[in-house]
Amino acid sequence: MPEPPRASEPPPQYTKYRARPRLLDRGGNGLGSRRDSDGGGPGDGGRRRVRGPRGPLTPRRVLKWFVLVIVAWILLSFVLFLISAQIQRSNIPDDAKAALNRHGTPPFSATTVLVLGSDQRPKGSKEPGASTSGPSRSDSIMLMRVGGGHNARLSIPRDTLVDIPGHGRAKINAAYAFGGPALAIRTVEGYLGIKIDHLVNVSFTNFPKLIDAMGGINYTGGCVHARVDGGYKNGGVTLHLTKGTHHLDGKQALALSRVRENLCNPKENEYTRERRQQKIISAMKHRLLSVGTFLRLPWVTWNAPKALQTDMAGPSLMGLFASLATSGSPPTRVLLGTPEVVAGVGDTQVVSAATRQKAVEQFLR
């Protein structure tokens, strides 16, 4: 007996899924359409397509990524420099900022910068005569004229006899001890008749960190045998440098800049010490432009403002460094005078008005 006819069954229902296009996928409409699909397309038998290669590695693509990495590295260093400079700017006393002329923007216009280095030593130093607390004297005093096509340096020996406002005649380095950087600024301005735009106060505590961040420096000079900060046995540094070129770390470079008694040459004086400091600065400048320093650039830019406390904001300080890096290395003129023993002051050097005027004219030209 024939079976009764069955009711027609509806066809099975299927849910269709589509993958969203990826933003970075290539091909198609340029909005990230996929070059492959899970189910394939008509006529391919449902086979899964394999994603094609993204393209060959060409020299142009390699150069593009190399440039991007370099730019990112420089931008990171620049940001770190600005942050560090802003932090250190707050360490300059307000009275020192008020004493400055604060004109000139290196490297675009002529700017006079007073560079001071305190003789205050870290606590625990056993160097004879070193100050570890309280008021300290300025161990080094130098004027720099940079920007606007100018490039000059004038060093003032610490024993130069001057009139310190409110304190009478004394050695110029005592102004820092009497009234800090503000009084040092007014004393130098009154002595030379030069308006000072900006201040750079070298921190001997952080100075070695900057040189270490640069990977050290190569110093070329004569024989030096000296014990600084009491020598190695007392926690200081003992230097044994033969004539020639030596690679120095930050601690050694700082010790070398402080040497006053060199057993290799007992006849050395304050002027010899000034010239040695200038060699160290030149060695730092040469190192700053090296490939090795570029690889350490973020560490260098972070430590630089810490070693050089200044009233200048980050962009101005960057302009100062740019001026120093792109200009030559002019000889540092030292303001020379006649030795004289002054009662109540001690051994000093007296510079005539004519000598000062000539030095100022050469500095400003």
Steps between C-alpha positions, in 0.01 A plus 500: 500500500652832402615737779308823543674803364710694754473872555783688335773582753650855501863527393757519785590851622868611518650801673753687293795664676738759351830600649546873560764662277828581670626855492855406408415222255600574143320475171139540395339831571793643699300478827648175607310243292629149550686323231396167646167360623417197707258358248669601180316643204299372208681250291781428747340190645474655845874483550653744751719763344844564640588862579751641255835654603504866610770591256878474475732674746644784295778746587244779491287334768805431715607864470150615593496298823855605580407869472191447716709336774755784490228766523330318791834469680568874462147597609527282811833661587360848443201438729723360775726805469208744534361319806838483672578865419170616645565309822849646541387853415317516833834458683622848397421756777253773414746776592748357246232504228416860590867603470525375141441710190327200337534627143628304204378166374772263379570408228308788335636802687812589697477376858738541796499206740676487837623150585573436868638191671475473877789358703260316731596133519286196578461412866784283625763671284837531674656735249689773689308829498194356326155615609242226554222710656393860537605784268750404232716705265482490122774264392489615138358816337462528123302717261375364167376710209301284257231538234454752223840416353687556829721240662732613779605393848658700780624334818542697823749346747349437841768708679424821304465798736165680456251718685212283619181702559440530874821317593790714379812371329545124485578215263230467236417142596388621846195672347331162458560418867371840617182515293469200273467524120307830519792685661746324267303634201498859634872481585605384152275758332640781713859387449487465121206720405330213313132419532445129566199340332499149641659288771635145487595352836705182463411230750813308595280229648318426172781594259653147502159349419481703180843383383417140589175528302711609201721193542799694636733740321842482335734753661835596349755683712824490694601289797276531808567337834270629772282402794157662490241492781765349726609238248385142451576395859268768636213435263619745235680450170869446432598591144798348318480630144800480271541746216263413216134402459298324769136390523347642818175424675298768677671469836846522346407797280363693798811424702723617215313831478571559871873429499698781663820319599648287224800295613610468136539878479502686835529834314143479369273787604136605479534577129615144432193374678277728292650366177454142617132565569459640149651183356244296691217715362637459147523123550135494612397699194684258270338204673157660476520491120604134483292200391544340841334796672210490253432140602486621863314822416199457735731442797718798403206738455351394833825555693620818326263743678578333833868584462432854373241677714383812320228764480442410136196299399542183297486656150750775590736250660471280191588807293807557715617142445431533127713816487788331682475188283491679165752775575871445510717466809635850560792542739392602848655832593611522862483837675861535613623742764791573732550289816449702816470417870216695659465528876200306626447339158823313423655418163303665222541622145424857406383576145536856371204690356669515158549121495136443598374736231704328230380156612137615494533648151646174368225304673211704359620549143 
